Amino acid sequence: MAAPNSSTRKVLGRLSLPERNFVAEALRTETVGGVLLLIAAITALIWANTPIKESYESVRDFHLGPASLGLDLSIQHWAADGLLAVFFFVAGIELKRELVAGDLREPKAAALPVIAAICGMAVPALVYVLVNTFGGGSTDGWAVPTATDIAFALAVLAVIGTSLPSALRAFLLTLAVVDDLFAIMIIAIFFTSDLNFAALGGAILGLAVFWLLLRKGVRGWYIYVPLALVIWGLMYNSGVHATIAGVAMGLMLRCHKEEGERHSPGEHIEHLVRPLSAGLAVPLFALFSAGVAVSGGALGDVFTKPETLGVVLGLVVGKALGIFGGTWLAARFTKAELNEDLAWPDVFAVASLAGIGFTVSLLIGELAFSEDPLLTDEIKAAVLIGSLIAAVISGVLLKLRDRKYRKLWEDEERDEDQSGIPDIYEQDDPDYHLRMAEIYEKKAAEHRRLARLSAGSSDRHDGPA
C-alpha cells in the first residue's frame, strides 16, 4: 500500500502551537463574557415581563448626552452604538490578526473557513427571503439570521460542559471572525441613513490622524482614547453606523510582531480591551436590547408571522445547512481530508452551534425594522427563540460525542515532561524524548526498589516462626 501523501491538507487539522495558545486565551475570555451575556439576557427578559417592566422601559429609554453634539441618546442607543463599537473594535483587531498572522494569512488555509462562513450567511438569508416571499412578509430582515454570536455559543458549551478539541473551537472562532466582517459590511452598506458629508469627512480625517500616529509609533492611551471618541462621535453624526469607527480603528493596528517583540501592539491592545468588550460592553447591550415582552400569544406569533418564522428557520436550519454544506463542498473540491480524529457529524454539530445569533442579530433586527417598534420586538423574540432552539440541538449533538471530545482535549493538554508545552507538539523534538526517557527510568528504578522491598517483606512472613 502506498504511503499517504504527507502534503494532503487536513480539514480541522491540528493547530500550530502559537495559534492554539491564542485561541485558548481568546476563547477563555469569550466564555466568561458569554456567561455574563447569558445572565444579562435572562435578566432583561425577567425585568421586561414582570410587574416592574415600566422601570425597564424608563431606564432603557432614558436620554443623556450633549444634544449640541447630536449625542442626546437613549441608554439603549448608547449600548447599541457606543458599547458595541468596543465589540467591533476587538473584532477588527481579531480580523487583522487572522489576516496577517493567523490561519487566514494563507489563501489555501483560509479557503475552507471563509467558504463555510459565506455559505453560513448566504443560506440563512436565502431561507428568510424564501419564507417571506412565499408568505407575503417583509424581506427587510434578510440579514438578521446571518450572524453567529461566538460568546453565546461558548456560554452554551460552558453550561453543557463539553470540552471541544482546539480544532473545532478554532473553526468556530474563525467562522465568527469572518461572520463579523460580513456583518460589518452589511451594516455599512445596507443600514446607512442619509449621509452628513461634513461629519463623515471629519471622521475620515480623524481616522487618518489615528493611522499616522500609529505609523509614527506614538504611544499613550491619553492620546488615542480621546481621538477615538471624537472619531466615533463624528461617525455617528455622519449617518454611517457608529460601530464602523470601531472596526476601522481595529484594522489599523499592527498585528505582526517585529524583532524583539513578544506581542504585537494589536495583540497587546486586544488582550487589554477584550475583557471590557466581552465582560461589560456586550452584556450591557444585551441587557437593554433583549428585554421583549414574551407571552403565549407572542410566542405563537413567532411561528406564524413570515418575518419571525424566517428568522427562526434561518438561524436553526439555514446556519447548520450553510456551514456544513460549505465545509463539505470546500473539502470535496479541494480534495482535503477530514482530520482522522473527527467525523462529519462533528462538523454538523458545530454548524448547528453557529445558529446562535444573538448580539449582531439583535442589532441588525433593530436597524432593519427601526420604523416598526412592534415588529422589532417580535424579531428580537424570534432571535431569542431561534438561538435557544439552535443551542438545544447543538448541545444534544455535542453531548453525544462528549466522551470522544474529552479524550481528544486531554491528549492535547497532556504535558508529562512538565515543559509547559503539550506533549503532542513535541513529538519531533529529541530533547522531549530524552526527558521522557529520564522520567520513565526514574519510575522504573522506583518500581524495582519497591519490588525488592516487597520481596524482602514476603520472605520474612514466609520464614520459620
Buried (B, 14 or more C-beta within 10 A) or exposed (E): EEEEEEEEBBBBBBBEEEBBBBBBBBBEBBBBBBBBBBBBBEBBBEBBBEEEBEEBBEBBEEEEBEEEEBBEBBBBBBBBBBBBBBBBBBBBBBBBBBBBBBBBEEEEBBBBBBBBBBBBBBBBBBBBBBBBEEEEBBBBBBBBBBBBBBBBBBBBBBEBEBBBBBBBBBBBBBBBBBBBBBBBEBBBEEBBEEEBEEBBEBBBEBBEBBBEBBEEEEEEEEEBEEBBBBBBBBBBBBBBBBBBBBBBBBBBBBBBBEEEEEEBBBBBBBBEBBBBBBBBBBBBBBBBBBBBBBEEEBEEBBEEBBBBBBBBBBBBBBBBBBBBBBBBBBBEEBEBBBBEBBEEEBBBBBBBBBBBBBBBBBBBBBBBBEEBEEBBBBBBBBBBBBBBBBBBBBBEBBBEBBEBBBEBBEEBEEEEBEBEBBBBBBEEBEEBEEBBEEEEEEEEEEEEEEEEEEEEEEEEEEEEE
